[in-house]
Amino acid sequence: VNCTNCRWMEDNIFPKSIVKSELDKTIHVTLYTDRPNPSDQANQKLQTTLAKNNALPTYLLLTPDQKVIATLEGAEPKADKFADFLKQATVPSKTAETPKKQS
């Protein structure tokens, strides 16, 4: 809710056509983790479990059975790089056994 970099990504990177076309192929889930309430605290624990971090923003690509395909920590100011990250979710040969961490 209060994550400046999260809002920046939503306003500046998500609407780019190269990114939007990849986002349209996925199911989006947003975890709010920055408010002092039980729901956000539970989301923080889930983020730590799945992503092994508590960075904001953190983007995860998951399989339908919640295995991590890839993780991206922090804002990515280049739309093409963020789109490349998202493409990992739709590559048929991608396995969830060796998560790829983007930097």
N, C-alpha and C positions, 0 to 999 in steps of 0.2 A: 504494500500500500504506500509506504513512504520511501521505497527504493528509487532513487533518482535515476540510476542507470537502467533499471527495469523499465521505467516510463519512457526513457530516451529510446530504448530499443523498440518499444511498442509504437512510438510516434515516428521514428526515423528509419528503422530498418525493416520492420514487419510489413509496412505498406509497399515497399519496393517490389516491382513485379517479379523479379527473379526469386525473391524470398516468398512472396505471397503464393506463387505457384507451387512451391514446395510445402508451405504450411497447409495449403488446401488438401494435400494428400495425407494429412495426419489428423489425429485426435488430440486436441489441446487440453491440458490440465494445468491449472495455475494453483500453486501452493503459496499462500500468503504466510510469511514467517516472521514479519517484523513488528507485530503488535504484541503487547503483553496480555495475551488471553490464552485460555486452554487450547483452543483450536489451532492457533498459530504455533504454540509450543509443540503440539502433536505433529504439525507440519514440519517443524524444525527437526524433530527426531526422524521423521521419514526421509527428509532431505539428507541428513547425516548418514542414515542407513544406506540409501540408494547411491548418493553421489560421493559419499566419504568427505564431504565438506559442508560448510555453512556460508559459502560465498553468495553474494547477491549481485547480479542475477546468476543463477546456475540453470543451464538448459540440459535436460536429459532426453535421450532417445531410448525408449523402452520397447521390448517385444510385448505382445499381448499378455504374456505370463509374467510381466514385470522384470524381465532381465535387462540389464543395462547394455545398450549397444554402444553408446558414446555419451560423453559428457563435455560440456563447454562451460567454463567458469568465466564470469565477467562479461561485460559488454563487448560486442564485436562491431567495430565501426565500419567494416567493409561488408556490404551486402552480399557480394559474390562469395566471400569466405563463409558467411553465415549460411548461405544457400548450400554451399558444399557440405557443411556440417549436417544440415537437414537431409540432404540426399542420402546419407548413410542409413536413414530409416527405411528407405524404399529400395535399397539394393538387395535383390533376392539372395545373393550368396553370403550376405552379412550374417555372422553368427554372434551370439550374445556371450560366448565363452571368454573372449578377450576384449574387454571394453577399450575403446580408443579414446584417449584424453586429448582434447584439442587445447591449444594454448594461444 
